[in-house]
Amino acid sequence: MGNRHIFLLIVMTILTMSFVVAQPSYKTETDVTLSIPCTINGATCGTTATCNGTIINPEGTTLVNQQVMTKNGAVFDLNLTANQTDVLGEYQFTISCSQAGSSSSKNLVFFITPNGELPTSAKGIMYLGLLAVLIIFFVIGIYCIKESQGIVGKSAFGLVSYLLMIGVTFIAWNLSMDYLTSAPFLASFFRIFFYVLLYALFPLILFLTFYTMWMIKKIDVIENMIDKGMPIDEAYERTVKSGMKGRKNW
């Protein structure tokens, strides 16, 4: 799937979130207790009522089938373990209650998300806006690297561009994790990419520092050769490409 198609998928998902009625959401791989008030024919259930629950995860696997729910005051509870909440997405929850020959049933849904929060269109738009700003500044940084004449400027813009790329991967990671739950490999990819870039930051700073100092020294040597009458191309060849071994004493 191309980058443009991934971006369009994120945008469409975010825009449709505003039409989704708020539903309970829980964090993935945690114990969950579902508490549902019992009503039959519009009246609160009495002490003799019983309720059974059935839960189907987004993959179509039945986690519990007509399991007897625990009465807790005016509500009935059904517990899920962390192993049963490891799939992200929408869970189907069917409840059937009975009392004194009367019965009722409800079809409910709840969501399992990476952070326990249901993504909203406002949050998604904020992510997309921040992502667009970071990408714009990243492109500007790359352009400045190309146009900068001094080695210090090139190194500085290079480091800034690298930091912006870290920010881009972090936002992309969160967008994929919240809105592309049907493609979990994308969130994993951006998460790994983010940490690789983050761990490489300190070595990059050291490299740019020493490289800049080395190039400044070389530039001083080149300028000294030019001042003594050597053509700039030859001075560059002798100093940078060929190293100090090929340098003549002037």
C-alpha positions in Angstrom: 0.0 0.0 0.0 1.5 3.3 -1.1 2.0 6.2 1.3 -0.8 8.2 -0.4 -3.3 5.4 0.1 -2.2 5.0 3.8 -2.7 8.8 4.3 -6.1 8.7 2.6 -7.2 5.8 4.8 -6.2 7.6 7.9 -8.1 10.7 6.8 -11.3 8.8 6.0 -11.1 6.9 9.3 -10.8 10.1 11.3 -13.7 11.8 9.4 -16.0 8.9 10.1 -15.2 8.9 13.8 -17.5 11.9 14.3 -20.5 9.7 13.3 -19.7 7.0 15.8 -21.8 7.1 19.0 -19.6 7.1 22.1 -19.1 3.6 23.4 -17.1 2.1 26.4 -13.5 1.5 25.6 -10.8 -0.3 27.5 -7.0 -0.7 27.3 -5.7 -3.8 25.5 -4.2 -6.7 27.4 -5.8 -5.7 30.7 -8.4 -7.3 32.9 -11.9 -5.8 32.2 -15.1 -5.8 34.2 -18.2 -5.1 32.2 -21.1 -3.8 34.4 -24.5 -3.7 32.9 -27.8 -2.6 34.7 -30.5 -5.1 34.4 -34.0 -4.1 33.2 -36.9 -6.2 32.0 -39.8 -4.5 30.3 -38.5 -1.1 31.4 -38.4 -2.1 35.1 -35.2 -2.7 37.2 -34.6 -6.3 37.9 -35.3 -7.8 41.3 -33.2 -10.1 43.4 -34.3 -13.2 41.6 -33.2 -12.1 38.2 -30.4 -13.8 36.3 -28.3 -12.6 33.3 -26.1 -14.4 30.9 -23.5 -12.8 28.6 -21.9 -13.7 25.3 -18.9 -11.8 23.9 -17.4 -12.1 20.4 -14.1 -10.3 19.6 -13.3 -8.5 16.3 -11.8 -11.7 14.8 -15.2 -13.5 15.3 -13.9 -15.7 18.2 -16.5 -16.3 20.9 -14.7 -15.4 24.2 -17.6 -16.3 26.5 -20.9 -18.1 25.5 -23.9 -17.6 27.7 -21.8 -17.2 30.8 -23.7 -16.5 34.0 -23.1 -13.0 35.1 -22.4 -12.0 38.7 -25.1 -9.9 40.4 -23.6 -6.8 42.1 -26.4 -4.7 43.5 -28.5 -3.2 40.6 -26.0 -4.3 38.0 -24.6 -7.6 36.6 -20.8 -8.0 36.1 -18.9 -10.1 33.5 -15.1 -10.3 33.7 -12.6 -10.7 30.9 -8.9 -11.5 31.5 -6.0 -9.8 29.9 -5.6 -12.7 27.5 -9.1 -12.1 26.2 -8.6 -8.4 25.5 -5.5 -8.7 23.3 -7.3 -8.0 20.0 -7.9 -4.4 19.1 -11.3 -3.3 17.8 -15.0 -3.6 18.3 -16.4 -6.4 20.6 -20.0 -7.7 20.4 -21.6 -8.1 23.8 -25.0 -9.8 24.0 -26.9 -10.0 27.4 -30.0 -11.9 28.1 -31.8 -11.5 31.5 -34.8 -13.4 32.9 -37.0 -13.1 36.0 -40.3 -14.7 36.9 -41.1 -15.8 33.4 -40.2 -12.5 31.8 -37.0 -12.0 29.8 -35.1 -9.3 27.8 -31.9 -9.1 25.8 -29.5 -6.4 24.7 -26.9 -6.2 22.0 -24.1 -3.9 23.0 -20.6 -3.1 21.8 -17.4 -2.0 23.4 -13.9 -1.2 22.1 -10.4 -2.4 23.0 -7.8 0.2 22.1 -4.1 0.6 22.7 -4.5 3.3 25.4 -8.1 2.7 26.5 -9.4 5.8 24.8 -11.7 5.9 21.8 -10.1 8.0 19.1 -12.0 11.2 18.2 -12.1 13.3 15.0 -10.7 16.3 16.9 -7.7 14.3 18.1 -7.1 12.9 14.6 -7.3 16.3 13.0 -4.8 17.6 15.6 -2.4 14.7 14.8 -2.7 15.3 11.0 -2.1 19.0 11.4 1.0 18.4 13.5 2.2 15.8 11.1 1.8 18.2 8.2 3.7 20.9 10.0 6.6 18.6 10.8 6.8 17.3 7.2 6.8 20.9 5.9 9.6 21.9 8.2 11.5 18.6 7.4 11.3 19.4 3.6 12.5 23.0 4.4 15.4 21.5 6.4 16.5 19.3 3.6 16.4 22.2 1.2 18.5 24.3 3.6 21.1 21.5 3.8 21.4 21.6 0.0 21.5 25.4 -0.2 23.7 26.1 2.8 27.3 27.1 1.8 29.0 26.5 5.2 29.7 23.1 6.8 28.4 24.4 10.1 25.1 25.3 8.5 24.8 22.0 6.7 25.5 20.1 9.9 23.0 22.2 11.9 20.2 21.8 9.3 21.0 18.1 9.1 20.5 17.6 12.8 17.3 19.7 12.8 15.9 17.6 9.9 16.8 14.4 11.8 14.9 15.6 14.9 11.9 16.5 12.7 12.0 13.0 11.2 11.9 11.6 14.7 8.8 13.7 15.3 7.2 12.5 12.1 7.7 8.9 12.9 6.3 9.4 16.5 3.1 11.1 15.1 2.8 8.4 12.5 3.1 5.7 15.1 0.3 7.2 17.2 -1.9 7.8 14.2 -1.5 4.1 13.1 -2.0 2.8 16.7 -5.2 4.8 17.2 -6.9 4.8 13.8 -5.4 1.9 11.8 -6.2 -0.9 14.2 -7.0 -3.2 11.3 -3.4 -2.9 10.1 -1.3 -3.4 13.3 1.9 -3.9 11.3 1.9 -0.2 10.5 2.0 0.8 14.2 4.7 -1.8 14.8 6.8 -0.5 11.8 6.6 3.2 12.9 7.3 2.2 16.6 10.5 0.3 15.6 11.5 3.1 13.2 11.0 5.7 15.9 13.1 3.9 18.5 15.9 3.2 15.9 16.0 6.9 15.1 15.9 7.9 18.7 18.8 5.5 19.8 20.9 6.7 16.8 20.5 10.4 17.8 23.4 10.6 20.2 25.9 8.8 17.9 24.7 11.1 15.1 25.4 14.2 17.2 28.9 12.9 18.0 29.6 12.2 14.3 28.3 15.6 13.1 30.4 17.3 15.8 33.6 15.6 14.9 33.0 15.8 11.2 32.2 19.5 11.4 35.4 20.1 13.4 37.4 18.0 10.9 36.0 19.8 7.9 36.6 23.3 9.5 40.2 22.3 9.8 40.4 21.1 6.2 38.7 24.3 5.0 41.3 26.4 6.8 44.0 24.4 5.0 42.3 24.8 1.7 42.0 28.6 2.2 45.7 28.8 3.1 46.6 27.0 -0.2 44.3 29.3 -2.2 45.9 32.3 -0.6 49.3 31.0 -1.8 48.1 30.7 -5.3 46.8 27.1 -5.7 43.6 26.7 -7.7 40.6 25.8 -5.6 40.0 22.5 -7.3 43.5 21.3 -6.7 43.5 22.5 -3.1 40.3 20.6 -2.5 41.7 17.4 -4.2 44.9 17.5 -2.1 43.2 18.3 1.2 39.8 16.5 1.3 40.0 13.7 -1.3 43.6 12.7 -1.2 44.3 13.5 2.4 47.2 15.3 3.9 49.7 12.8 2.4 49.5 14.5 -1.0 49.9 18.0 0.3 52.9 20.0 -0.9 54.8 22.3 1.4 54.4 25.8 0.2 
